[in-house]
Amino acid sequence: MSGNGQVRHVLWRRVGDNALRLIAALPLGYAVASLWSMALARILPGDPVQTTVAAALIALVICAAAAMWAYAARSGWRALWTLVVAGAVAAGICWGSIAIWGRI
C-alpha cells in the first residue's frame, strides 16, 4: 500500500469513529435519557407528579453526561455499546416495574 493509500485509510477511520461518536452522542444519548426518565419516574418514591418532574430533571443531566461520554470514550464503538447497555438496563427496569406493579 502506498503512502497515499495509508493516509486515506486513516482519514476514513477517523471519519467513521467521529460518525459513531456523533450517533452515540445525539440520538442515542437522547434515547438513553428518555429511558432513564421513564425508569426513574416509576421507581422513585413519592407523588407521581413529583417523581415525574424529578426524573425529567435527572434525565437532562443524563443526556449531557451521555454526550460527554460519547466523546470521552476510548473509541466510537465503546461509546456506542456503553450507551446501548445503559439504555437496555433502563428498559429492563421499566419492563420489570410494569410486569410487577402494572401500569400507572
ABEGO torsion letter per residue (X at the ends): XBAAAAAAAAAAAAAAAAAAAAAAAAAAAAAAAAAAAAAAAAABBEBAAAAAAAAAAAAAAAAAAAAAAAAABABAAAAAAAAAAAAAAAAAAAAAAAAAAEBX
